Amino acid sequence: NKQTNTIQQHIDYKVSVMQDGNQVFGIPSSHTGDGAVSIPIQFQNNGTYQVAVEVDGILFQPIPPEKASFTVNVGTGIPEFPLSAGIVLVVALITIITISARSRLKLPPNS
């Protein structure tokens, strides 16, 4: 939360992991009350994967989707992430995305 400098709670998000244009892992629309989640993934093959996180709701209110993506290289040499290890994608990216989205979100005043 930009005003309190804390993790924004109650986030609606999606996660997808792609390799060579094919989705190899995905989480459909989900909700986190805490504002951050850990997602364990076991990569089945060496290679380059594209990870995308999309946020489409804050505090139970829909927002225009905000998306962040990054690349993960999995290999056997001096890997960024070894194939044998299941990595944990800490979707704290949700916080980064929601900070910008939160500043544009207009919530109705409490009655």
Secondary structure by P-SEA (a helix, b strand, c coil): ccccccccccccbbbbbbccccccccccbbbbcccbbbbbbbbccbbbbbbbbbbcccccccccbbbbbbcccccccccccccccccccccaaaaaaaaaaaaaccccccc
